[in-house]
Structure formats: C-alpha cells, structure tokens
Amino acid sequence: MIRSIFFKRYWKVGKLLHIVAFLTFFFSLFSFTVLQDLNFNTNIFSFLAWLFIFICFFNMSILAELDAYSRFQNYKQLKDQIYFNGCQHRLVKPLSKSSCQRSAAILAGNELGCGNEVRAYIYKCGYRWYHIIPDFVFSNPLLFFTPFFWRTTFFAPRYQSKIDFNLIPLSEYK
C-alpha cells in the first residue's frame, strides 16, 4: 500500500518527464538496433550520424529521469514547508519557474488541501498549461552551462521528509 502510494506520487510529480524518458529511451533503442545492423561497407558519416542520435536520445532519457528525481525532492520539501507553515505564496514562488516544478507544487498543495490556492497563485503569475519551457531559457540561455543549473536540475540532494505523510490522511487519498 505504502509503496503504491509512493510510486503514484513519484509518477504524478514528473509525469511529463517520465513520458519523455520513456520515448527517448525507445528512440535510443531503435537507433542502437540501426547501429547494429550497419556493416563495415556503410558510409562512415551515416554510422557517425546514427551514433550521435543514439548518444543524444540515451542521454536525454537519463537526464529526464534525473530531473524527475529532483522534482520529487522539491515536492517533498515543499510539502513539509506547507504542512508546517501553511500555504504561502513565498513557498510556492521558487517552484513556479518551470512546468515540472509547478506540477510538483500543485500536487503538494492538493495533498494538503490547498491545491486551489497554489493553482490560483500560479495562474496569477501568468502561467498556463502550455508554458512548458522554463523561464530562464528566454532570459538567460547560458544558464545551461553553469554548475548551479546542473546541481539544482539534475542532482538535487535527497530530501528526507520530516513528517511521515503515510500516517496522516491526506485530502487526495481520502
């Protein structure tokens, strides 16, 4: 029961990221099979192109799962913060910059009974369902190459929840 709730939450937090990871892994397997079918008489450029495609899709699937793990850590941390401090905009604001972080914030809010407040705040900030690309891509595209981006996006430290929410009846699971 507890494991199924954990996996359900993990899926909901990073649904888009898990779908991207699955699709890119599927494409990487396809390109790997094409690479295996190529023989030594094949043009070297086509071999390098398929190798490049394989590497890109395989890395994208790994990065999507690392991002999903980091969003789950954000979800657990925000859930603790909302539980202890109540639903405040200052807690949700740092997680409103990307679609995946917003979905983590909404799930945490839903489970603690303030999902409508979180959604209203995100809507008030101007975000809609189709705003998938993070804000920094437009304002500072070179952020991709900083250690801060890699650490916070793909390698967020594991967060241990202060409360065992499996023992508390939450609004979503009643």
Legacy VTK file of the C-alpha trace (Angstrom):
# vtk DataFile Version 3.0
C-alpha trace
ASCII
DATASET POLYDATA
POINTS 174 float
0.000 0.000 0.000
2.684 2.490 1.031
4.874 1.612 -1.955
1.985 2.027 -4.356
1.270 5.487 -2.929
4.969 6.367 -3.264
5.080 5.305 -6.926
1.785 7.067 -7.600
3.189 10.309 -6.188
6.505 9.846 -7.995
4.630 9.349 -11.286
2.368 12.377 -10.733
5.217 14.727 -9.852
7.195 14.011 -13.014
4.591 12.661 -15.430
5.855 14.667 -18.404
9.474 13.837 -17.586
8.731 10.116 -17.295
6.967 10.145 -20.665
9.916 11.972 -22.241
12.330 9.484 -20.658
10.341 6.537 -21.982
10.057 7.928 -25.516
13.692 8.956 -25.772
14.812 5.593 -24.413
12.648 3.910 -27.058
14.262 6.062 -29.767
17.723 5.295 -28.418
16.970 1.560 -28.582
15.779 1.978 -32.161
18.951 3.865 -33.135
21.046 1.221 -31.368
19.430 -1.523 -33.447
20.120 0.510 -36.593
23.744 0.844 -35.481
23.994 -2.910 -35.020
22.574 -3.530 -38.493
25.135 -1.280 -40.154
28.041 -3.181 -41.645
31.599 -2.184 -42.445
30.697 -1.164 -46.007
28.382 1.553 -44.701
29.330 5.160 -45.170
31.216 6.432 -42.095
29.065 9.570 -41.982
25.837 7.603 -41.658
27.425 5.498 -38.911
28.501 8.663 -37.045
25.063 10.223 -37.522
23.301 7.187 -36.021
25.855 7.040 -33.215
25.195 10.711 -32.474
21.421 10.102 -32.483
21.837 7.148 -30.117
24.009 9.127 -27.690
21.659 12.133 -27.693
18.475 10.140 -27.082
20.060 7.876 -24.476
21.447 10.865 -22.557
18.115 12.651 -22.812
16.319 9.701 -21.216
18.788 9.648 -18.327
18.591 13.414 -17.818
14.781 13.317 -17.856
14.764 10.747 -15.050
17.346 12.707 -13.054
15.145 15.780 -13.465
12.092 13.805 -12.304
14.009 12.674 -9.212
14.956 16.291 -8.433
11.363 17.440 -8.864
10.297 14.728 -6.413
12.766 16.125 -3.883
11.251 19.607 -4.455
7.780 18.133 -3.945
8.726 16.520 -0.611
10.404 19.669 0.640
7.515 21.943 -0.358
5.026 19.541 1.174
6.845 19.739 4.502
7.021 23.527 4.273
3.297 23.851 3.522
2.462 21.435 6.340
4.486 23.407 8.893
3.892 26.987 7.658
0.603 26.837 5.790
0.079 27.610 2.148
2.052 30.792 1.461
2.969 32.321 -1.873
6.578 32.762 -0.811
6.895 28.981 -0.551
5.435 28.319 -3.999
7.212 31.150 -5.837
10.622 29.409 -6.203
8.878 26.422 -7.807
6.867 28.425 -10.320
9.624 28.824 -12.901
9.205 25.523 -14.766
6.283 23.308 -15.678
7.631 20.310 -13.787
8.198 22.325 -10.626
4.710 23.802 -10.892
3.185 20.336 -11.155
5.160 19.271 -8.070
3.881 22.316 -6.185
0.295 21.671 -7.268
0.480 18.030 -6.173
1.892 19.020 -2.775
-0.878 21.592 -2.421
-3.572 19.112 -3.480
-2.457 16.588 -0.919
-2.526 19.158 1.864
-5.844 20.671 0.861
-4.607 23.935 -0.626
-4.225 22.920 -4.250
-6.683 25.584 -5.420
-4.631 28.292 -3.725
-1.439 27.031 -5.365
-3.149 26.856 -8.775
-4.589 30.345 -8.317
-1.161 31.753 -7.441
0.451 30.096 -10.457
-2.372 31.379 -12.671
-1.969 34.873 -11.193
1.738 34.745 -12.091
0.687 34.258 -15.718
1.485 30.584 -16.189
-0.820 28.343 -18.192
-0.771 24.638 -19.058
1.139 25.297 -22.301
4.064 27.080 -20.596
6.359 24.061 -20.586
9.747 25.623 -21.327
11.384 27.084 -18.187
11.606 30.872 -17.887
15.401 31.042 -17.834
15.660 29.631 -21.370
14.470 33.006 -22.662
16.056 35.290 -20.094
19.445 33.571 -19.649
20.049 30.651 -22.043
23.689 30.315 -20.947
22.478 29.114 -17.549
22.500 25.606 -19.069
26.275 25.636 -18.778
26.566 26.573 -15.106
27.173 24.156 -12.235
24.219 25.709 -10.384
21.817 24.641 -13.142
23.150 21.070 -13.237
23.135 20.721 -9.469
19.611 22.050 -8.961
18.044 20.481 -12.044
19.571 17.023 -12.188
21.399 16.400 -8.923
19.205 17.795 -6.155
20.198 16.269 -2.835
17.879 13.693 -1.336
15.365 15.305 0.983
14.118 13.297 3.940
10.585 14.326 4.868
10.129 15.491 8.443
6.614 14.019 8.577
5.519 10.529 7.600
2.579 11.562 5.445
1.563 7.932 5.003
0.262 8.009 8.576
-1.779 11.188 8.023
-4.953 11.044 5.930
-4.404 13.478 3.081
-7.192 15.159 1.149
-6.322 13.457 -2.158
-6.316 9.921 -0.709
-9.430 10.091 1.462
LINES 1 175
174 0 1 2 3 4 5 6 7 8 9 10 11 12 13 14 15 16 17 18 19 20 21 22 23 24 25 26 27 28 29 30 31 32 33 34 35 36 37 38 39 40 41 42 43 44 45 46 47 48 49 50 51 52 53 54 55 56 57 58 59 60 61 62 63 64 65 66 67 68 69 70 71 72 73 74 75 76 77 78 79 80 81 82 83 84 85 86 87 88 89 90 91 92 93 94 95 96 97 98 99 100 101 102 103 104 105 106 107 108 109 110 111 112 113 114 115 116 117 118 119 120 121 122 123 124 125 126 127 128 129 130 131 132 133 134 135 136 137 138 139 140 141 142 143 144 145 146 147 148 149 150 151 152 153 154 155 156 157 158 159 160 161 162 163 164 165 166 167 168 169 170 171 172 173
